[in-house]
Amino acid sequence: MDLAYVCEWEKKPKSNHCPSIPLVCAWSCRNLIAFTTDLRNEEEKDLTHMVHIIDTEHPWDVYSVNSGHTEVITCLEWDQSGSRLLSADADGHIKCWSMTDHLANSWENTVGSVVEGDPVVALSWLHNGVKLALHVEKSGASNFGEKFSRVKFSPSLTLFGGKPMEGWIAVTISGLVTVSLLKPNGQVLTATESLCRLRCRVALADVAFTGGGNIVVATSDGSSMSPVQFYKVCVSVVNEKCKIDTEILPSLFMRCTTDPARKDKYPAITHLKFLARDMSEQVLLCASNQNNSIVECWSLRKEGLPVNNIFQQISPVVGDKQPMILKWRILSATNDLDRVSAVALPKLPISLTNTDLKVANDTKFFPGLGLALAFHDGSVHIVHRLSLQMMAVFYGSSSQRPVDEPSLKRPRTSGPLVHFKAMQLSWTSLALAGVDSHGKLSMLRISPSMGHVLDMNMSLRHLLFLLEYCMVTGYDWWDILLHVQPSMVQNLVEKLHEEYMRQNAALQQVLSTRIVAMKASLCKLSSSTIARVCDYHAKLFLIAISCTLKSLLRPHFLNTPDKSPGDRLTEICSKITDVDIDKVMINLKTEEFVLEMTTLQSLQQLIQWVGDFVLYLLASLPNQGSPVRPGHSFLRDGASLGMFRELMVVIRIWGLLKPSCLPVYTATSDTQDSMSLLFRLLTKLWLCCREENHITEPDDALIDECCLLPSQLLIPNIDWLPINDGIISKLQNKQLVRLQFGKAPGLVGHTVSSQFDAFVRAPGQPKIDHLRRLHLGAYPTEECKSCTRCGCVTMLKSPNKVTAVKQWEQRWIKNCLCGGLWRRMPLSYS
């Protein structure tokens, strides 16, 4: 493990961010981190309980909100989509926060619930029934269905038709369980029930879910001499009201309390966690004293109940009729440790049973098998989540000092060491975020090999397996990029493409844009592949335009064959290889291409981009042997050239209906048919590489014709995406980066920026809406949003009212085309 970056608060005279007690943080599947601090106002002598939300790629761009909680925040929980956040406090108030306009740096409190005056000690969203298991032992299989399988798992509560009902469950300090259900109309149904008839104090609790749709709650009163209690909770809706039924399950006593040598050594249980939200059979317990801790892992098993011989003679036990009983058995325990300050559990759904202990220890220390323990001495240990064996160690007390403190002035006092008070593992377990006792946020890399020496192939295989997992689930893969070195990029991109091509056609279509976005983010990490980033983003744009324009085509008659007009267009264009655009057009049913004039005119900006890009590609063909520039990979991409060819045919037909929607070219001759010329050259180039396995070089005649293009047409400047200002490219040299909340770092250390100088707009030049292809001017007056991953910029509010353009805009209303989240930008962005 090593530190990637540290982000801290600016020191202000009047107000200070100080860590709240308890301090909590949460990490979403979209790589957003939420954490709490208390804002101390020295003039008014009061505390404001703040919630901070950051994107791991832009940690300095923190969104801080006054939570409105009157007491300290005790729990934070993201939902399964990573777009909503729950916060709960020590006064029983629970608030649900949602993105405003799908912006990662704009949040609002929409709904909530309350158990007045009863502090919340555990909180969770209800399970939606989706569980995808990873089979680490099959990571070399070719089919994604073998590597990742859908587990039969029932939602906590279902609506009519089996749709999971959204909501949350919380446990309070007085032994109450409260459930809030979000109805489709926006109303909240809330019910509260006692966990058992004899209510008692609950100091610690956690929530897990069973495959049958039940909820399991574990509670402790904080004393290691008391049993850890477990309850089954069933939620239902009866007569439009929420109903809660509870049932007591087998309890356990920690092993350290039954050991005579340690009976009174660890008086308090300080941490109680299920190993995973959907693994109610395994629980982690930590007992502590002032200086030390001990950690135990327990598992719930079904065991046969021994039957006395007398009863066996009366009624012999046959086969499966032997009575069974549920019993907690200890799996493993640690020796005496330094005092544990925080625990972080893995989120990867790797199913491990008790019999898998040996297997789990032989799986080359896969990242998702480890959990993190932080200690008061500032160190962090990664231990196996079942055997609790040590896997990796991080010693961080010396590297956590303030930035502005000179080394000569550091006092050598033996005061309290800086340590993590809250920790969270990323969704692939390759990164760890911790908030320490000074309120700083630290980001740690966790090696895919878990500190053990692995050959390069095995490390690549681990990274590739997790990239595939993110591709299938739709989770953000930023934490995987932390471990990709420039030398790995080419290999990873090729392997990823190979694995993708092995899947069936239906799955390839579903994942087609996600793999392109993944390749773009990988290529950004190496100077030799940096120009291909532009190509991949252009390909995402091309795929989106092709899908949108084809979807506007409608069959002329209702009783048409199975194929849509878009499919027939693709089929005919691939069969007819004629270089004359009009001869290709004759084979199509032009009545299927009839659209309203206003619709055609509103699409002109997208049509212009297609025309400009085709012209740029053909003009750059003669220079293909020169150093790699953006657009180079398109010259060998038969599928993309085929898409351009189809779109040019569609645009040609639309031009007959509305000539003003055609792309505008600046030609030297008034009589020249620019579209026919470009289509002819494009078809010749497409014929060279239409078959991926039989790519031929363009002949000299084609290259000569392309050489003449600059003298026939004005070659446009292509607006490539700006350099993303994120942190990932600054972490390549494995040096610690120190950051400050609210203050963007400079471009120092940006190793690849100089290679993009030719494609970046100079300051003061007109800026462009990358998705609407509209010019915004040098100093835009419209509010804009930018992608947290690729840096794509677009206007926040739509200026369009035409249905076809709204359909185009709906493609990226929630996420950028690359899958990144949006964040609001200041008006005068540069």
Secondary structure, 3 states (H helix, E strand, C coil): CEEEEEEECCCCCCEEEECCCCCCEEECCCCEEEEEEEEEECCCCEEEEEEEEEECCEEEEEEEEECCCCCCEEEEEECCCCCEEEEEECCCEEEEEEECCCECCCEEEEEEEECCCCCEEEEEECCCCCCEEECHHHCCCCCHHHHEEECCCCCCCECCCCCECEEEEEEECCCEEEEEEECCCCCEEEEEEECCCCCCCCCEEEEEECCCCCEEEEEECCECCCCEEEEEEEEEEECCEEEEEEEEEEEECCHHHHCHHHCCCCCEEEEEEEEECCEEEEEEEEEECCCEEEEEEEEEEEEECCCCHHHHHHCCCCHHHCCEEEEEEEEEECCCEECEEEEECCCCCCCCCHHHHHHHHCCCCCHHHEEEEEECCCEEEEEECCCCCEEEEEECCHHHCCCCCCHHHCCCCCCCCCCEEEEEECCCCCEEEEEECCCCEEEEECCCCCCCCCCHHHHHHHHHHHHHHHHHHCCCCHHHHCCCCHHHHHHHHHHHHHHHHCCCHHHHHHHHHHHHHHHHHHHCCCCCCHHHHHHHHHHHHHHHHHHHHHHCCCCCCCCCCCCCHHHHHHHHHHHCCCCCHHHHHHCCCHHHHCCCHHHHHHCHHHHHHHHHHHHHHHHHHHHCCCCCCCCHHHHHCHHHHHHHHHHHHHHHHHHHHCHHHCCCCCECCCCCCHHHHHHHHHHHHHHHHCCCCCCCCCCHHHHHHHHHHHHHECCCCCCCCCCCCCCHHHHCCCCCEEEECCECCCCCCCCCHHHHHHHCCCCCCCEEECCCCEEEECCCCCCEEEECCCCCEEECCCCCCCHHHHHHHHCCCCCCCCCCCEEECCCCCC
